[in-house]
Amino acid sequence: MDTVYNQHHGLHAATHEFFRGRLVPAFEVPARADYVLAAVQASGLGAVREPVDHGLGPLEAVHSPAYLRFVRGAWAEWQQLGGEGDAFPAVWPVRSLRSDVVPASFAARMGLYSMDSGTPLTAGAWEAAYWGAQTTLTALDLVLAGARSAYALTRPPGHHAGADFFGGYCFVNNAAVAAQAARAAGKQRVAILDVDYHHGNGTQAIFYARGDVYYASIHGDPQTEYPFFLGHADETGAGAGLGCNANYPLPAGAGNEQWFEAFERALVALNAYAPELLIVSLGVDTYAGDPISHFKLDQPEFRRIGQALRTLQLPTLFLQEGGYATEAIGHNVVAVLRGFEEGA
């Protein structure tokens, strides 16, 4: 399995973030990808490739062009205003306020195009996110060309980013960009399986009313876990997408047995959809040692995840999402990928 690596990811390097209302040292840091790269290089799984630039078009097929323009120019605008340090949203157009008029104020537009205060906008956020999408598209190219699988190693993650907002550390929704690109390349039915601890609200919302992209997620119950306002079991799709969205929320503290029971149910439902391509939003923050998540998966279980995914016998694109126990993330990611390779 070849890896495509976003060598620009380190340009996005926040020092702090707001976490549950407190300013704390950032969890989503360049070391996350550095540890994974070292583990991949030591694993012998395959070649490590550089991304090819596919341009802005595939991103605009998923995200609002106005939103992308904002993120692309936000840092320069922040600097022109005399901003010091990273920029954070501070105000949002909640219920009863208008969101159809784009304000002139930079602070207001930061809120218009975001969902939380925990996602710092840094000098390199746009470039890192843009090349993350290119990394994902390049890995997709390998799969579309006949490879059984490929892995997109990138950060920041993507699955919380919606069509016109950032949040949850995410600016561009890599899984959605890949799914849409696969559809444009001729795949009739694409499935996205999200195994990150946190529900991929952005991915779900983008495809919720569509029947050509199936989304399944196993995640912390939004009653208590971020992103809180999406990811319930009764969210099954709408219109043409009815029945093409499946959520498996689990309580904080869920361990190996409970998680794999939900995982097996997700695989059965996904297999019944009969996709031509599988995209795995690979978050390994389900690990028991993760500092901001609350599942209790043991390290040996990550290989088991990969082995189970291989039984689907689908061309499979893995792309990196969460995982914040930095010294363990490389081991856990490689375990999934190795398990997939061994499951042949």
N, C-alpha and C positions, 0 to 999 in steps of 0.2 A: 504494500500500500504506500503510494507516494504521498508526501506532505507538501502543501504549498504554504509558504511562510510569509507573513506580512512583515517585512523588514522595516517598515515605517511605524510600527505600532508604538515604539518608545517615544515618539513625538508627543503623544498624549500621556502626560505624566503628572497627574494631580498629586498634591501633597496632603490635602485634607478634603473631607466631605462632611455633609450633614447626615447623621445617622440617627434616626428617631429623635430629631430635634437637637442633637448635640453635635458640635464640631469635633470631629475625631480624625486621626490619621487615615488617609485613604486606604481602602481595601483593594480597589481595582487598580493595580500598579503594574508597571512593565515587568517586574520580576515574575509575574504569573506566566507570561509567555516565554520568558527566558528559561525557566525551569522545565517547561514542556519541551522546548526546542532541544535542550540538552538531553532530556530523556529519549526523545525521538531519535536523535543522532546516535545515541548509544544503543538503541534497540535493534538496529539492523532491519527495520520494517521496510524501508524503501528509500528512494531518493528524496531530497529536500529541494524543492523548486521555488523560483521567484514568480510573483504574479505578473500576468500580462494585463495591460490597461485596456479595458473594454469600453471606456468612456462613461459619460454620465447617463446615457440613455437607459441602461438597465435599472438604475436607481430611480429615474423618473417614471419608470413603468410601475413602481410600487409607491413611491413617496411623492407628495405634492411638490411641484417645482418651486413654489413660493417658500415652502419649508426648507428645501435644500439650499436655496439662495440665502436664506437667513443664516443657517448653520455655517455655510461657506464663508460668509462675510462677518460673522458675529464677533470674532476676536479682534479684527481690525476696527470695528465700530466701538467695541469696548475700550480699546486703547485710545482711540480718538477722544473718547469721553474722559480720559484720564484714569481709567480703571486700574487698580492695583491688584495683582494676584489673579487667581482664577475667578471667572464670573459665575454667579449662582442666580437662579430664578428666585423671586421673592413675592410675586403676586400672580393670581390665576383668575381667569374668567369663569368662575363657578356658577352654579345655578342662579338664574335671573339676570346674569350679566351677559353682555353681547360678546360673541367671538367671531362674528361675521365682518367686523370692521377692523382692519389692521392698524393698530395705533402707530403714531410717529415715535413714541417713547421707546427707547431700547429696553428699559426695564419691563415695560408692558409686553413687548414682543417676546422677551425671554419667557415670560409666563404664558403667553399665547401658544408658544411652540414647545412647551414642556409639561411634564406631569408631576415633578417632584423637585425638592431642593437638594437631593442627594447626588446629583449628577453635575460635577463641575465642568464648565466649559473652559478648556485650556488652549494655549497657543497652538497646539498641534492636534486638537480634537478632530477637526474636519479632515485633515490629511490622513490621520490614522484610520478614521472610519471609512473614508473613501477607498483607501487601499485595502481595508478589510473586505469591502464588497468585491474589489477586484481579485483579491486572494480567493474568495469563495467562488467567484465566477470561473477562475482559472482551474480550481479543483473540480468544479462541475464539468468543465470542458473535458477533463480526463475521463470522467465517468461516461459522458455522452459519447466519447470516442471509443468506448468499449472496455475501459477498466472496470473491474468488479467494484472497486471502492477508491476513495481518495479522502484526504483529511485536510481541512482548511484551518491552519493555526494562525489565529488572529485575535486581537483585542483592539479597542473595546468590544464587548459582546454586542448582540443585536436584538434579541427577541422581545425586549420591552419597547423598542421604538415603534411608534405607530406611523400611519401614513403621513401625519403632519405634526408629530411631536417626538421629543426625546425624553429619556428618563431611565431609571434603573441602570445607569452607566452606559446606556445604549443610544446611539445616534442614527445609525443606518441598520435596518433589519436585514441582516445577511441571509437568513433562512428564507424570508419572503422574496428577496431579490433573486435567490437561486431558484426557488419554485417557479416564479414568473418567467425567468429565463428558460427554464426547462420546458415550460408550456409553449413559449415562443419557438423553441427548437423542435416542437412536434410531439412532446410527451402529452398524452391525453389525460392521464390521471397521475397526480403526484401526491405523495404523503409526507407529512412532516411529523416526526415523533420528537417531542421535547421532554428530555429527562432531567432538566435543570431543577433545582429545588424550588425555584420561583416560577410561577405561571408565566408563559410567554404571551402576555396580554396583547402586545402589538401584533404578533403573528396571528393570533386568533381573530382579532378585529379586522385585519386586512382581508382575510379569506372567509369570514363568517357567513356571507351570503352567496358563496360560490361552491359548486359541486365538483369542480375540477381539481381542487386542492383539499386534501383531508388533513385535519390537524388533531393530534392527540397529545395530551400533556399529563404527566404524573408529577404532582407538586404539593407543596405545603398548603393546607387549607386556607383560603383567603379570609376566613373569619378571623384569623390571627396572624397571617403571614403576608408579606408584600407580594403582589401589588394591591392586595386587599379588595379591590373593587371589580375584579373579574377572575374567572377560574372556577366557578361553581359547577357542580355536576349537572345541573339542569340547563346548562348552556350547550345546546346540541346543534346549533346552526339555524339559519333563517332562509326563507325563500328557496332558491336553488341549492343552497348549502345545508338545508335541513338534514340532519343525520350525518353530516360530514365534519362535526366537531365533537370531540370526546374529552372530557376532563375527569381526572381521577385524583381529587384532592385527598390528602392524608393528614392526620394530625401531627403536630410537632412531636418528635420522639419516636416516630415510626422506624422500625428496624428492618433487618433483612427480609424476614418472612412476610411482613405486611406490605413492604414495598414491592417485592417480587410477585405477590399475588395480584396487585394492581397492574404491574408490568405485563404479566401474562395475559390479563384481560385486554389490555391495550393492544397487544400483538395479535390476538385473535380478531379483534374488531378491525384492526388495520389490514390484516390479511384478507378479510372479507371484502374490503373496499377494492382489492385487486389493483394496487398502484403499479405503474411501470418504473417508478423511481422512488427511493426512500431518502429523505433528508433527515439527519439526526442532529437536533440542537443539543450538543453534548456539554451539558453542565455536570461537573463532578462535585458540586457543592452539596450533594447528598451524603458525602463522606462524614463519618462520625466526628472527625476532628475539624470540620469547617467552622471558622470563627463567627459567621453571621447566619448560619443555617442550622436546622434542628432535626434532620433525619440522622439515622445511626447506621448507615451502611458501613460494613467493614471492608478493608482494602481488597481482600480476595474476591469480593462480590463484583468488582468492576470487570474482571475478566469474564465472569458469568454473564454480564450484560452483553458484552460483545459476542459471546458464543450464541446467545439466544437470538440476537439480531441476525446472525448469519443464517439461521434456520429459515428465515423468510425468503432466502434466495433471490434477493433484489439487488440491482445496482444501487450502491449506497454512498451518499456523500455525508461525511461527518464534518461538523463545523463547531468551533469552540465557542461556548457560552461561559457560564460561571465556574466557580471553583476558587476559593480564597484562602485555603490552607496552602500557601505558596510552595512550601518544601515538599508537600505530598502531591500537588496537582500533576506533576509530570508522571509520577508513578501510576496514578489513577487513570490518566488519559491513555497512556501506553497500554495499560492492562486491558482497557476496553478494545483498543485497536488490535492488540495481539489476540485477544479472545475471538474477535471477528475473523481474523486470519486463520486461527486454529480451527474454527468451526467448519472449515471447508469439508 
